[in-house]
Amino acid sequence: MSQEKVNIRKVVLLRVYVAFGLLLLFAVWISAAVIDLQWSERNRFDSLSKKQLIRKEKIEAVRGNIYAGDGNLLATSVPRYDLIFDPSAEGLTKENFEKGIDSLAMLLARKFPVRDERGWARYFREGRRQGLRYLPVVKDLDYEELRDMKTWPIIRLGRFKGGFQTDEKSKRMYFMGDLARRSIGLSREGNKSLVRYGLEGAFDSLLRGRNGTRLERRMYGGVWRPIEDKREQEPVNGLDIVTTLDVNLQDVAQNALLKALVQHDADHGCVLLMETTSGQIKAIANLKKQSDGSYAEALNYAVDEYADPGSTFKLVSTLALLEDGKAHPDDSIDAQWGEATLFGRQMVDAKPPHKRFLTLEECFIQSSNVGISKFVINGYGDQPGDFLDHVYRLKLDQKPAFDIRSSGRPQIKNPKNTDWYRTTLPWMSVGYETALSPLQIATVYNAVANNGKMVKPYLVKEIRRDGKVIEQRETEVMVEKICNETTLKALQKMMLGVVERGTAMNLRNENYSIAGKTGTNQLLDKGGYRKDKHKASFAGYFPANNPQYTCVVVIVEPRNGVYYGGAVAGPVFREIADRVYSTNYRLHPGLEPPIYVQTPDVKPGDRALTRKVLNDLGISSHTLPGAEAIWVKPRVKEHSVELVPAEPLGKGLPDTRGMGLRDALFILENAGYKVQVSGFGSVWQQQPEPGTALRPGATVRILMSSER
């Protein structure tokens, strides 16, 4: 073979090898692509399968409680239960089903007559025949109802042998009915709406806590059941809020307001009662007439209704005049018998004065619009900004930083505004052409009562976690001194004069003194003031010689012919003041509260610590035979305490009812349980019930109360 043929053969073989290699490489690439496609599709289908079979479910945290200042529970979240039946449960035998279903149907028909006895039995049998795994039975059961039903046929067999299970949820409960309902508030999230107001809304982020999560598997029949998973996140319960409200005073204020609204057929009204030195709100009532003629809490008028304050604003005008030396209490002016034309606009007094010339003090006491406005024109007509400086110093142009949010805001006109006219200053000086809330008026009057110190009103005094105070709120000073001492004494004297010889003489009494100011003004409607619609108000404090409480009463649109502040709002103030005075020992100098000698309430707990506390208090105690145990419970006698064994670590879940938080946590956690706590005080409710067989690691809920 020639060399040329050899070379040709080599070239051909090389090409064959290259072609074969490329073919092999292509085959490998095709195989890899097929394998990759198979794995990716498998992963995709696995992912879809998991999404259909496994879900991450939210575990709702227990919402925090809201308490009155004395520990009374105002709002709490209690567990409610939906009862569900799995008629095809693997452990529910045909024998047990048929043996108990008719008796169960009879009991259900008696307690829940949405179906009769036959209807309930047919409902369950049909579900079992169809192989269903999920039948709703009853919704919104409380714990006591559920506990009783667990003794019924089939249900008492338990979840696996009986097929009955519960879906737990929380329900918000309010214990004071309509008392302070708008201030306590609401926080509710719906599918398309979010409703939040009052303390529930303002402190929602603290109250709601942090929800947990758990994995659930979809079972046959569409039932979702939790599965064990280390990534499960326990919920963090919400914080508790302790308010400054006094339930008794709230009841007095609301009833007094309701009585006046009904008597005068008024549209709505509000009452605000605050402690003078601290600024704590003790009562806040808001009522509006409903379509059926009844009255209910609708809006928080005390905080959120910004409107013309009327003659209660004359306190601000008089303060400015005295503080700047524009007038003195005994300076006089021509009040023109209570009717004058000022800059082309007529101003009249609600009631004509008894004489033409009035001193500044008489103008205040008799509530003369003409007199006060003419004093202000003479003093500030050319420099209205100087008058407004006092308004600003009293923070009346600022929206109050109060615990309850307000959708409105104050309105104070300024000479730079286009709606400032020559008539603005005189009308503003007597409470028109401006918008303030009752809360703002209460703050100013409280400052006069508090010797010139303006303090911030507040409604929340403590924030607690599991009964422990984590934030304590104290009195906050807004203005150290709103005016000099001479001005302050003159204002206090004038306010006392309103009751002693002025427009509120009907509030005068022999037991204690009241100081304040009446207000009667026309309502603004469609750009003008209506002569046939009025607002009656009274703002003041008591006792005048040693102020303890400041109160503002506002009643809007009384319709029975009487509309003056002293006659409509004044009696509400007087009724509240009478009740407070008669029940508060601080208002009776020299009178000491009665001393009740009795053995204090003693909680179950550690024997050694209990004995030590009793000995330190000088209380006789003795241990009964067998009470050398670590845990004891007391038997309170007339003048002594017997200690007997508590034995909380018997069979099943320990009984911690009546114990303090520390002892309850010690016992339950040492027994291997997780503990969720709500409230403060001592344990008054425990879930599950003591003695229940419970696996270690399960969650036990205890509800604390200071009333137990």
C-alpha positions in Angstrom: 0.0 0.0 0.0 1.4 3.3 -1.0 2.1 6.0 1.6 -0.7 8.2 0.0 -3.3 5.5 0.7 -2.2 5.1 4.2 -2.6 8.8 4.9 -6.1 8.8 3.4 -7.1 5.9 5.6 -5.8 7.7 8.7 -7.8 10.8 7.8 -11.0 8.8 7.3 -10.6 7.0 10.6 -10.0 10.3 12.4 -13.2 11.7 10.9 -15.1 8.6 12.0 -13.7 8.9 15.6 -14.6 12.6 15.7 -18.1 12.0 14.4 -18.6 9.2 16.9 -17.3 11.4 19.8 -19.7 14.2 18.8 -22.6 11.7 18.6 -21.7 10.3 22.0 -21.4 13.8 23.5 -24.8 14.7 22.1 -26.3 11.6 23.6 -24.9 12.4 27.0 -26.2 16.0 26.8 -29.7 14.7 25.8 -29.6 12.2 28.8 -28.6 14.9 31.2 -31.3 17.2 30.0 -33.9 14.5 30.4 -32.7 13.7 33.9 -32.7 17.4 34.8 -36.2 17.8 33.5 -37.4 14.9 35.5 -35.9 16.1 38.7 -37.1 19.7 38.2 -40.6 18.5 37.4 -40.5 16.2 40.4 -39.4 19.0 42.7 -42.1 21.2 41.3 -44.7 18.6 41.8 -43.4 17.8 45.3 -43.6 21.5 46.1 -47.1 21.7 44.9 -48.0 18.5 46.8 -46.5 20.0 50.0 -48.4 23.2 49.5 -51.6 21.2 49.2 -50.9 18.9 52.1 -49.0 21.0 54.6 -49.6 24.6 55.7 -48.2 27.0 58.2 -51.0 28.0 60.6 -51.0 31.1 62.8 -51.3 30.6 66.6 -53.0 33.6 68.0 -51.4 35.3 71.0 -53.7 36.0 74.0 -54.6 39.7 73.9 -53.7 41.6 77.0 -56.2 42.7 79.6 -57.4 46.2 80.4 -57.9 47.1 84.1 -59.5 49.9 86.1 -57.2 51.7 88.6 -58.5 49.5 91.4 -57.8 46.3 89.6 -61.3 45.7 88.3 -61.2 43.9 84.9 -62.5 46.1 82.1 -61.6 44.0 79.1 -60.1 40.5 78.6 -59.8 37.8 76.0 -61.4 34.5 77.0 -61.1 31.2 75.2 -64.1 30.1 73.2 -64.5 26.7 71.5 -66.0 25.3 68.3 -67.0 21.7 68.6 -66.2 19.6 65.5 -67.1 15.9 64.8 -65.1 13.4 62.7 -67.7 10.7 62.2 -65.1 8.6 60.3 -62.5 8.7 63.0 -60.4 5.5 63.0 -60.9 4.9 66.7 -64.7 5.3 66.6 -66.1 1.8 66.3 -69.5 1.1 64.9 -70.6 -0.3 68.3 -69.6 2.8 70.2 -71.2 5.1 67.6 -74.6 3.3 67.6 -74.5 2.9 71.3 -74.2 6.6 72.1 -75.5 8.5 69.1 -79.2 8.7 70.1 -78.4 9.8 73.6 -76.0 12.4 72.3 -78.6 13.7 69.8 -81.1 14.0 72.7 -78.8 16.1 74.8 -77.8 18.3 71.9 -81.4 18.9 71.0 -82.2 20.1 74.5 -79.2 22.5 74.7 -79.0 23.5 71.1 -82.5 23.3 69.5 -81.3 24.3 66.0 -82.2 20.7 65.2 -84.5 18.3 67.0 -83.3 14.9 68.4 -84.0 13.1 65.1 -82.3 15.9 63.1 -79.1 15.6 65.1 -79.0 11.8 64.9 -79.7 11.9 61.1 -76.9 14.6 60.7 -74.3 12.4 62.3 -75.4 9.1 60.7 -75.4 10.7 57.2 -71.9 12.1 57.8 -70.6 8.7 58.8 -72.3 7.0 55.8 -70.6 9.4 53.4 -67.2 9.0 55.0 -66.9 12.7 56.0 -64.2 13.8 58.3 -65.4 17.2 59.3 -68.9 18.1 60.7 -69.4 21.4 62.5 -71.5 20.8 65.6 -71.6 23.9 67.9 -69.8 27.2 67.8 -68.7 29.7 70.5 -68.8 27.5 73.6 -67.3 28.8 76.8 -65.1 26.6 78.9 -67.8 25.6 81.4 -70.1 24.5 78.6 -67.4 22.5 76.9 -66.4 20.9 80.2 -70.0 19.7 80.8 -70.3 18.4 77.2 -67.2 16.3 77.6 -69.2 14.1 79.9 -71.8 13.3 77.2 -71.9 10.0 75.2 -69.3 9.6 72.5 -67.7 13.0 73.3 -66.4 11.5 76.6 -64.5 8.9 74.6 -62.0 11.5 73.6 -60.7 12.8 70.3 -59.4 9.6 68.8 -62.0 7.1 70.1 -65.0 9.5 69.9 -64.1 11.7 66.9 -64.9 15.0 68.7 -62.4 17.7 68.7 -62.4 21.5 69.5 -61.1 24.5 67.6 -60.0 27.1 70.2 -60.3 30.9 69.5 -60.3 34.0 71.6 -63.2 36.3 72.2 -62.9 39.8 73.7 -65.1 40.4 76.7 -66.1 43.7 78.3 -67.3 43.6 81.9 -68.5 47.1 82.5 -71.3 47.2 79.9 -71.6 50.7 78.4 -69.4 52.3 81.1 -66.5 54.1 79.4 -67.1 51.9 76.4 -65.9 54.4 73.9 -62.7 55.1 75.9 -61.9 51.4 76.4 -62.4 51.1 72.7 -62.2 48.3 70.1 -59.6 46.8 67.8 -61.0 44.5 65.2 -59.6 43.4 61.8 -62.1 42.1 59.2 -61.7 40.9 55.7 -62.2 44.4 54.3 -62.1 46.7 57.3 -60.0 47.8 60.2 -61.7 49.3 63.2 -59.6 50.7 66.0 -60.5 53.4 68.6 -60.1 54.1 72.3 -57.4 52.4 74.4 -57.8 49.1 72.4 -56.8 51.0 69.3 -54.2 53.3 70.7 -52.3 50.5 72.5 -53.1 47.7 70.0 -49.4 46.9 69.3 -48.8 46.2 73.0 -52.1 44.5 73.7 -52.1 42.1 70.8 -48.7 40.5 71.5 -47.0 38.4 68.8 -48.6 35.4 67.1 -46.9 32.1 66.8 -46.9 29.5 64.0 -47.2 25.8 63.6 -47.3 23.3 60.7 -50.5 21.4 60.0 -51.1 18.5 57.7 -54.2 18.1 55.5 -56.0 14.9 56.4 -58.6 12.9 54.5 -61.9 14.8 54.4 -60.2 18.2 54.4 -59.4 18.2 58.1 -56.2 20.0 59.1 -54.3 18.7 62.1 -51.0 20.0 63.7 -47.8 18.0 63.3 -44.7 18.0 65.5 -42.1 20.4 64.2 -39.1 21.9 66.0 -39.6 25.2 64.1 -42.9 25.8 65.8 -43.0 29.3 67.3 -44.8 29.8 70.5 -47.0 33.0 70.7 -46.0 35.8 72.9 -49.0 37.1 74.9 -49.9 40.8 74.9 -49.2 43.2 77.7 -51.8 44.3 80.2 -52.9 47.9 80.6 -53.9 49.4 84.0 -56.0 52.6 83.6 -56.6 55.4 86.0 -60.4 54.9 85.8 -62.4 54.5 89.0 -65.3 52.2 88.3 -67.5 53.7 91.0 -66.9 57.3 89.8 -67.4 56.2 86.2 -70.8 54.8 87.2 -71.7 58.0 89.0 -70.6 60.2 86.1 -72.4 58.2 83.4 -75.7 57.9 85.3 -75.7 61.7 86.2 -75.1 62.5 82.5 -77.8 60.1 81.3 -80.3 61.6 83.7 -79.7 65.1 82.4 -79.8 64.0 78.7 -83.1 62.3 79.2 -84.5 65.2 81.2 -83.6 67.8 78.6 -84.0 65.6 75.5 -80.5 66.5 74.5 -78.7 65.1 71.4 -75.5 64.1 73.2 -73.1 65.0 76.0 -69.9 64.1 77.9 -68.3 64.3 81.3 -64.6 64.4 82.2 -63.5 64.0 85.8 -59.8 64.2 86.6 -57.7 64.2 89.7 -56.3 67.8 90.2 -52.7 67.3 91.3 -51.9 64.2 89.2 -54.0 64.7 86.0 -55.3 61.1 86.2 -58.7 60.7 84.5 -61.0 59.1 86.9 -64.2 59.0 84.8 -64.9 59.8 81.1 -68.5 59.4 79.9 -69.9 60.0 76.4 -73.6 59.4 75.5 -75.6 60.1 72.3 -79.3 59.7 71.6 -80.1 56.7 69.4 -82.8 56.4 66.8 -85.0 54.5 69.3 -84.7 57.3 71.9 -82.2 55.5 74.2 -78.7 56.8 74.9 -75.4 54.9 74.3 -71.7 55.5 73.8 -71.2 56.4 70.2 -68.3 58.9 69.9 -65.7 60.0 72.4 -66.9 63.6 72.6 -64.7 64.5 75.6 -61.6 63.9 73.5 -62.7 64.2 69.9 -65.4 66.9 69.6 -63.7 70.2 68.7 -66.2 73.0 68.7 -66.8 76.5 70.1 -66.3 76.2 73.9 -68.6 79.1 74.7 -68.3 81.1 77.9 -65.9 78.7 79.6 -63.3 80.3 77.4 -63.8 83.6 79.3 -61.3 82.2 81.8 -58.6 82.4 79.2 -59.6 86.0 78.2 -59.7 87.1 81.8 -56.3 85.5 82.5 -54.8 87.4 79.6 -56.2 90.7 80.7 -55.0 90.3 84.3 -51.6 88.9 83.5 -50.8 91.7 81.0 -52.2 94.4 83.3 -54.8 95.4 80.7 -57.4 95.4 83.4 -57.9 94.7 87.1 -60.8 92.9 88.7 -62.4 96.1 90.0 -62.0 98.0 86.7 -65.4 98.8 85.2 -66.8 99.0 81.7 -70.0 100.0 80.0 -71.8 96.7 79.3 -74.7 98.5 77.7 -77.3 96.4 79.5 -76.0 93.3 77.7 -76.5 94.4 74.1 -74.0 96.2 71.8 -73.0 96.5 68.2 -69.3 95.8 67.7 -67.8 96.5 64.3 -71.2 96.3 62.7 -72.2 93.0 64.3 -74.6 92.6 67.2 -73.5 91.0 70.4 -75.8 90.1 73.3 -75.6 88.6 76.7 -77.5 85.3 77.4 -79.1 87.2 80.3 -79.2 91.0 80.6 -77.1 92.3 83.5 -78.7 93.9 86.5 -76.9 97.2 85.8 -75.2 99.0 83.0 -71.6 99.3 84.2 -69.9 96.2 85.4 -66.4 95.5 86.8 -64.2 92.8 85.2 -65.0 90.5 88.1 -68.8 91.1 87.6 -68.5 90.5 83.9 -66.9 87.1 84.6 -69.3 86.1 87.4 -72.4 87.2 85.5 -71.0 85.9 82.2 -71.4 89.1 80.2 -70.4 88.7 76.6 -70.5 92.4 75.9 -68.4 93.3 79.0 -65.7 90.7 78.4 -65.4 91.4 74.7 -65.2 95.2 75.3 -62.4 94.7 77.8 -60.5 92.6 75.3 -61.0 95.1 72.5 -59.7 97.9 74.7 -56.7 95.8 75.7 -55.8 94.0 72.5 -57.7 95.6 69.6 -54.5 96.9 68.1 -52.3 93.9 69.1 -54.4 90.7 68.9 -51.2 88.7 68.7 -50.5 89.5 72.4 -53.8 88.0 73.3 -53.1 84.9 71.2 -49.7 84.5 73.0 -51.7 83.5 76.1 -53.7 81.0 74.1 -50.5 79.5 72.8 -48.9 79.4 76.2 -51.9 77.3 77.4 -51.2 74.9 74.5 -54.7 75.4 73.2 -53.5 75.5 69.6 -51.9 72.1 69.9 -53.6 68.7 69.7 -53.4 67.1 73.1 -50.9 64.2 73.3 -53.5 62.0 75.1 -53.6 58.2 75.5 -56.7 58.0 73.2 -56.2 59.1 69.7 -58.3 61.9 68.3 -59.2 62.4 64.6 -59.8 66.1 65.1 -57.6 69.0 66.1 -58.1 72.5 67.6 -58.7 75.5 65.5 -57.4 78.9 66.7 -57.6 81.8 64.2 -54.6 84.0 63.5 -54.5 87.6 62.2 -52.5 86.3 59.3 -55.4 84.1 58.2 -57.8 85.3 55.5 -60.8 84.6 57.7 -59.6 87.0 60.4 -61.9 90.0 60.7 -62.2 92.9 63.2 -65.1 90.9 64.8 -62.9 87.8 65.3 -61.1 88.9 68.5 -64.2 90.0 70.5 -66.2 86.9 69.5 -63.2 84.7 70.2 -62.8 86.2 73.7 -66.3 84.9 74.7 -65.8 81.4 73.1 -66.9 81.7 69.5 -65.0 81.4 66.2 -62.7 78.7 67.6 -62.7 75.0 68.2 -61.5 73.3 71.3 -62.2 69.9 73.0 -63.6 69.4 76.5 -60.3 67.7 77.4 -58.5 71.0 76.6 -60.9 73.0 78.6 -60.5 70.6 81.5 -56.7 70.9 81.3 -56.8 74.7 81.6 -59.3 74.7 84.5 -57.3 72.1 86.3 -54.2 74.3 86.1 -56.1 77.1 87.9 -57.2 74.5 90.5 -53.6 73.2 90.8 -52.2 76.5 91.9 -51.1 77.4 88.3 -49.3 74.1 87.4 -50.6 72.6 84.2 -50.3 68.8 84.2 -51.0 66.5 81.3 -54.2 64.5 81.6 -53.6 60.7 81.3 -55.6 57.5 81.3 -53.0 54.8 81.4 -50.9 54.5 84.5 -49.2 51.1 84.2 -48.2 48.6 81.6 -47.7 45.0 82.9 -46.4 41.7 81.7 -47.6 38.6 83.5 -48.6 40.8 86.5 -45.2 42.6 86.8 -45.1 46.3 86.1 -42.7 47.1 83.2 -43.7 50.7 82.8 -45.0 53.1 85.4 -46.4 56.4 84.2 -46.1 59.5 86.4 -47.6 63.0 86.3 -46.1 65.1 83.5 -45.9 68.9 83.9 -46.8 70.8 80.7 -46.5 74.4 82.1 -44.9 75.0 85.5 -46.9 78.2 86.1 -49.6 79.5 83.7 -49.7 83.0 85.4 -48.4 84.9 88.3 -49.8 84.4 91.8 -51.9 87.6 91.8 -53.6 86.7 88.6 -54.2 83.1 89.9 -55.8 84.2 93.2 -58.1 86.7 91.3 -59.2 83.9 88.9 -59.9 81.5 91.8 -61.9 84.2 93.5 -63.9 84.9 90.4 -64.7 81.2 89.8 -65.8 80.8 93.4 -68.0 83.9 92.9 -69.8 82.3 89.9 -71.2 79.7 92.3 -71.6 82.0 95.3 -73.4 84.9 93.6 -73.3 84.3 89.8 -74.7 82.1 87.1 -74.3 78.9 89.0 -75.8 79.7 92.4 -77.8 76.5 92.1 -74.6 74.6 92.9 -74.0 76.3 96.2 -74.2 74.0 99.2 -73.4 74.0 102.9 -71.0 71.1 102.9 -68.2 72.1 100.5 -67.4 74.8 98.1 -67.4 74.7 94.3 -65.5 77.0 91.9 -66.1 77.1 88.1 -67.7 78.8 85.1 -70.9 78.2 83.2 -71.1 78.2 79.4 -74.0 78.8 77.1 -73.4 79.2 73.4 -75.2 78.9 70.1 -74.3 76.0 67.8 -72.6 76.6 64.4 -74.6 75.1 61.6 -74.0 75.6 57.8 -71.8 78.6 58.2 -73.9 80.4 60.8 -74.9 80.3 64.4 -78.4 79.0 65.2 -80.4 80.9 67.8 -82.5 77.8 68.4 -79.7 75.4 69.1 -77.4 75.6 72.1 -74.6 73.9 74.0 -74.7 74.0 77.8 -71.5 73.5 79.8 -69.9 73.8 83.2 -66.2 73.6 84.0 -64.9 73.7 87.6 -63.3 72.0 90.6 -64.0 71.1 94.1 -63.6 71.6 97.0 -62.7 75.2 96.1 -60.5 75.7 99.2 -58.5 72.5 98.6 -59.1 71.2 95.0 -59.1 67.5 94.6 -61.0 67.0 91.4 -61.6 69.0 88.2 -64.7 68.3 86.1 -66.1 69.4 82.8 -69.7 68.7 81.7 -71.0 69.4 78.2 -74.5 68.8 77.0 -75.3 69.6 73.3 -78.7 70.6 71.9 -81.1 70.4 74.9 -84.6 70.6 73.4 -87.0 71.1 76.3 -86.7 74.9 76.5 -83.9 75.1 79.1 -80.4 75.5 77.7 -78.3 77.6 80.1 -75.1 76.0 81.3 -75.9 76.5 85.0 -79.3 74.9 84.7 -78.5 72.0 82.4 -74.8 71.1 82.9 -74.4 72.4 86.4 -76.6 69.8 88.1 -74.6 67.0 86.6 -71.4 68.5 88.0 -73.1 68.9 91.4 -74.4 65.3 91.5 -70.9 63.9 90.7 -69.3 66.3 93.2 -71.8 65.3 95.9 -71.1 61.6 95.5 -67.4 62.0 95.4 -67.5 64.3 98.5 -69.7 61.9 100.5 -67.5 58.8 99.8 -63.9 60.2 99.8 -62.3 60.5 103.2 -59.6 62.9 101.9 -62.3 65.5 101.5 -63.2 65.4 105.2 -60.3 67.0 107.2 -59.9 65.4 110.6 -62.0 62.3 109.8 -60.0 59.1 109.6 -61.2 56.1 107.6 -62.5 53.3 109.8 -60.0 50.6 110.6 -61.2 47.1 110.0 -59.3 44.5 112.0 -59.4 41.3 110.1 -57.1 38.5 109.0 -55.8 39.3 105.5 -56.3 37.0 102.6 -53.5 34.4 102.4 -52.8 32.6 99.2 -51.6 28.9 99.0 -47.8 28.7 98.6 -44.5 27.8 100.1 -44.9 26.8 103.8 -41.7 28.5 105.1 -42.3 31.8 103.3 -46.0 31.8 104.4 -45.0 31.3 108.0 -42.4 34.1 107.8 -44.8 36.6 106.4 -47.5 35.8 108.9 -45.0 36.1 111.8 -43.6 39.4 110.5 -47.2 40.8 110.4 -47.9 39.6 113.9 -50.6 37.2 112.8 -51.1 34.0 114.7 -50.6 30.9 112.7 -50.1 27.2 113.4 -49.4 24.1 111.3 -51.8 21.2 111.4 -50.4 17.6 111.5 -49.1 16.7 108.1 -48.6 20.2 107.0 -44.8 19.9 107.1 -45.1 19.5 103.4 -43.5 22.2 101.2 -46.8 23.5 99.9 -49.6 24.6 102.2 -52.9 26.3 101.9 -54.5 28.5 104.6 -57.7 28.1 106.5 -58.4 31.6 107.7 -60.0 31.8 111.1 -61.3 34.9 112.9 -57.9 35.9 114.3 -55.5 33.3 113.1 -54.5 31.1 110.2 -54.3 27.3 110.0 -51.9 25.8 107.5 -52.8 22.5 105.9 -51.1 20.5 103.1 -51.8 21.7 99.6 -50.4 18.7 97.7 -50.4 20.5 94.4 -48.2 17.8 92.9 -50.7 14.9 93.1 -52.0 13.0 90.2 -52.4 14.8 86.9 -52.1 18.6 86.4 -51.2 20.4 89.7 -53.8 22.7 91.2 -52.5 26.3 91.4 -55.8 28.1 91.9 -55.5 30.8 94.6 -51.7 30.9 94.4 -49.5 33.9 93.6 -47.8 34.0 90.2 -44.3 33.0 91.5 -45.6 29.9 93.3 -47.8 28.8 90.4 -45.0 29.2 87.9 -42.6 27.3 90.1 -45.0 24.3 90.5 -46.1 24.1 86.9 -42.7 24.6 85.3 -41.1 22.1 87.6 -43.8 19.7 86.6 -42.6 20.1 83.0 -45.4 22.3 81.6 -45.2 25.5 79.6 -47.2 28.3 81.2 -49.2 31.2 79.6 -50.3 33.9 82.1 -52.9 36.6 81.8 -53.8 39.3 84.4 -52.3 40.0 87.8 -53.1 39.1 91.3 -53.6 35.4 92.2 -54.6 32.5 90.0 -58.4 32.2 89.8 -58.7 30.1 86.6 -56.5 27.3 85.3 -56.9 25.5 82.0 -56.9 22.5 81.6 -58.6 21.7 84.9 -56.5 20.4 87.8 -56.0 16.7 87.8 -56.2 16.5 84.0 -53.8 13.9 82.5 -51.4 16.1 80.4 -48.1 15.2 78.7 -45.0 17.0 79.7 -44.3 20.1 77.5 -48.0 20.9 77.1 -49.2 24.4 77.7 -51.2 25.4 80.8 -53.1 28.7 80.8 -53.6 30.5 84.1 -55.7 33.7 84.5 -54.8 36.0 87.4 -57.2 38.3 89.2 -56.8 40.7 92.1 -60.4 40.1 93.0 -60.0 36.5 94.0 
